[in-house]
Amino acid sequence: ATEVQTRVESILNWLEAINFNDGTGGVYGFPYHWFTNSGQQKWTTAQGGGISTIDWAMCAAGIRLVKQKYAGNTNIVNQANTLLARPQWEMMLNANNRIALGLDENGNHQYEWGLAFSEETELVLTEAIASGRLTQTQINNLLSSTVRKKSYGFYPSWFGCGFTYNWLQLWTGKTEPY
């Protein structure tokens, strides 16, 4: 195995060992936003902890990437499938047919995605749909309840930045002071 593959396997093993359901490492199959190296919750919601759906969506994107890269390695593919199947996206839907930004450690919803466009909204929606855990009706409701307003030929983020600084660096290279 290459050094990169060894690292990938190490990360997948670490993630697989964390219990994302029992309240020590996460809730409803989602890991806590902040946790220790041993997989335990680091901070309570009051301290900035809890579940973050965008953080899981970003992690899941990485898992999907390594699953594709190492498609011939049944161990990596099986671990990736196991991890991607954990999150119970249906538990993240609220009465407005939107996905919670996160949950506190008791499983209570905190805010919601879709009030306006953001790159994070699209990533969360994409991962929720890709999970296969939502019905077509739930997907249709999510998509129809998400606000996307075009301005100056673009769909700017509701908070005006989102991942913009990341994309800027991808397009232009490192630009100070970013």
N, C-alpha and C positions, 0 to 999 in steps of 0.2 A: 504494500500500500504506500502511496505517496504521503508526504507530510500533510498536504491539504486534506486528503481523504481521512487520514488519522484524526485530524482536528474535527472534521465533519462528524465522524463517528463518535468522537468524544462528546461533542455538543449534543448530538441526538441521544446518546446514552444518559447524559446529565438531565436533559429535559424529560426523558421517559421515566426517570426515577422520581421526579417530583409529582406529588399528588395534587392535581389541579382541581380536585373535587371536594376534599374534606375540610376546607377552611384553613389548613396549614400552609398550603402552597397555592391555593386558588379556589375558585367557586365555579360551578357549572362547566368544568372543563377548561376554563380560562386561567392562566397563571396570574398571580398578583403582579401589579405594576412594578413594585420593588420587592425583591426578596434576596435572602442571603445566599451564599454559595452552597449552603446545604439545602436550599429550596424552601426555606421557611419565610413567612411574611416578615418584611423588615419594618414597615411602618403601617400604622392603622390609617384608615381613610382620613381621619382628622389631621394626621401628620403628612398627608399627601399620598397615601397608599391606596389600596383597593385594586379593582380590576380595570384595565385599560384596553378597550377593544382595538384601538389603533395599534397599540404595541403588539398585540397578538397578531393582527393582520400583517404587520411588517415582519414579524418572526415567521409566520406562515408562508409569506412570499419567499423567504430564504429557504424554508423547508421544501417548498415546491420546486425551487431552483435546484437544490442538491438532489432531489428525487429524480429530476429530469437528467441532470448531469451524470448521475450514477445509476441510470436506469437498468444496467446490467447487474447491479449488486443487490441481490434479493434482501439482504439484511438492512441496507439503507432504505430501500423502497418500502419494506414492511414497517420499519420504524417511522418513516415519514407518514405512511398511511395511518398508523396508530395515533401519532401526534395530531395529524390534521382532522381525525375523527373525534377527538376529545371535546372541542368546544360545542356547547349546546346553543347554537345561535338562536334557536326558537325561544330560548329563555331570555334573550336580550331584547326582544321586541316589546315595545310599550304600547299603551292604548292609542297612541298617535300613528301606529304602524311604522315606527322608526326604531332604529337600533340605539341602545343606550351607549353613551360615550364610555361608560364604565359602571361598575357596581362597587358598593362598599363591601366590607368583609362579611356582612349579613345578607348579601345578595340583593340589596335595594338598588334600583336604577338611579343613575346620576346623569341628568341632562340627556341630550339625544343628538344623533347625527341627522343631517338632512335639512336643517333650517335654512341653509344656503349652501352653495357649492363650496367644497374644499377638496383638495387632493386627498386628504385623509378620509373624507366621506366616501369618495369613489373607491379607495382601497378597501375600506371596511365593507362597503356594499359588495364589492367584487369577491372578497374572501367569504363573506356570509353566503353568497350565492354559490360559489365554488364548493363550499362544504357539503352541499347536497342535503342539508338538514332542513331547508325551508321548502314549503309547498309553493307551487306556482302562484297561488293566490297571495301568499305572503310576499313573494318576490314582486309581483305586480303592484301590491300595496306599497312596498318599500320604494319602488322606482317612481310611482306616481306621487308619493308624498315628499319626495326630495326636491328642493327648490334649486333650480339652475337658472341664473340670470346672466345674460350676455351683456357685456359692457365693452365698448371700444374694440369689438371683434374677439374678445376673450371672455372666459368665465373666471373672473377673479375670485379669490378666496374671500369668504365673509370677514376674515380677520386680516386680510390684506397681505399675508405672507405665506403661511403654510410651509411647504417644502421649497419655496422659491429660492432660498439661498442654496439649497442642495442642488437644484437644477442649474442655477447660475454657475456653480462650480463645475458641473458636468459639461456645460456648454463652453465656458470660457477658461477653465482651469482655476486655480486658486487666485482669488482677487481680494486684496486687502481692502477694507478691514474685516472682511467676512471670515 
